[in-house]
Amino acid sequence: MATITKRDLVIRISNETGLTQQEVFNVIQSFIEEVTGSLASNDDVVLRNFGAFQVTKTKPKIGRNPNNPGTAVPIPARAVVKFKPGKEMKERVAKVLPELKD
């Protein structure tokens, strides 16, 4: 199982489209900034057939210090980003199951 980095994406897209790596990098970076900015404004970002990003709030809770289990540690509420995959992504990823190794 490989890890794909932003650099890997830039090279792959550049090779497929014929655009320069700098042009592709600028587009990807702009995309990331727009998505991040939208989520920071509490807007949902929906990309059909890919998925949806949305900000949700976690509830405050009491945790435990693993080094001192008797001590309660308050964990405040916070905003987190959730991703819900789209139909096409779900279907394509579901086909990977037989190939996964433990």
MOZI-V444643 format. One record per residue. N is the residue number from 1. RES is the residue in one letter. PHI is phi in whole degrees, -180 to 180 (none if undefined). PSI is psi in whole degrees, -180 to 180 (NA if undefined). Layout:
N|RES|PHI|PSI + N|RES|PHI|PSI
This chain:
1|M|none|122 + 2|A|-98|160 + 3|T|-107|129 + 4|I|-102|124 + 5|T|-98|171 + 6|K|-59|-40 + 7|R|-61|-43 + 8|D|-61|-43 + 9|L|-62|-44 + 10|V|-59|-47 + 11|I|-64|-46 + 12|R|-62|-47 + 13|I|-67|-39 + 14|S|-61|-44 + 15|N|-65|-37 + 16|E|-75|-36 + 17|T|-100|-20 + 18|G|83|0 + 19|L|-76|156 + 20|T|-70|158 + 21|Q|-62|-35 + 22|Q|-66|-42 + 23|E|-63|-45 + 24|V|-65|-43 + 25|F|-59|-44 + 26|N|-61|-41 + 27|V|-66|-47 + 28|I|-63|-43 + 29|Q|-64|-42 + 30|S|-63|-41 + 31|F|-60|-48 + 32|I|-62|-43 + 33|E|-65|-39 + 34|E|-67|-44 + 35|V|-64|-47 + 36|T|-62|-44 + 37|G|-63|-41 + 38|S|-64|-44 + 39|L|-66|-37 + 40|A|-66|-23 + 41|S|-91|10 + 42|N|65|29 + 43|D|-96|147 + 44|D|-80|149 + 45|V|-120|116 + 46|V|-117|123 + 47|L|-118|105 + 48|R|-52|139 + 49|N|67|-4 + 50|F|-108|-62 + 51|G|162|-174 + 52|A|-132|137 + 53|F|-107|137 + 54|Q|-148|152 + 55|V|-92|130 + 56|T|-126|162 + 57|K|-107|131 + 58|T|-86|154 + 59|K|-82|149 + 60|P|-67|147 + 61|K|-150|171 + 62|I|-105|124 + 63|G|-107|179 + 64|R|-122|141 + 65|N|-77|119 + 66|P|-63|-25 + 67|N|-83|-19 + 68|N|-146|79 + 69|P|-58|-19 + 70|G|-77|-11 + 71|T|-96|124 + 72|A|-83|138 + 73|V|-122|117 + 74|P|-72|133 + 75|I|-112|115 + 76|P|-73|163 + 77|A|-65|148 + 78|R|-153|163 + 79|A|-91|134 + 80|V|-133|155 + 81|V|-95|129 + 82|K|-110|145 + 83|F|-121|130 + 84|K|-117|115 + 85|P|-66|149 + 86|G|-79|172 + 87|K|-59|-49 + 88|E|-62|-43 + 89|M|-63|-45 + 90|K|-56|-46 + 91|E|-65|-43 + 92|R|-69|-40 + 93|V|-71|-33 + 94|A|-61|-28 + 95|K|-73|-12 + 96|V|-78|-23 + 97|L|-47|-49 + 98|P|-61|-24 + 99|E|-87|-15 + 100|L|-69|138 + 101|K|-115|147 + 102|D|-74|NA
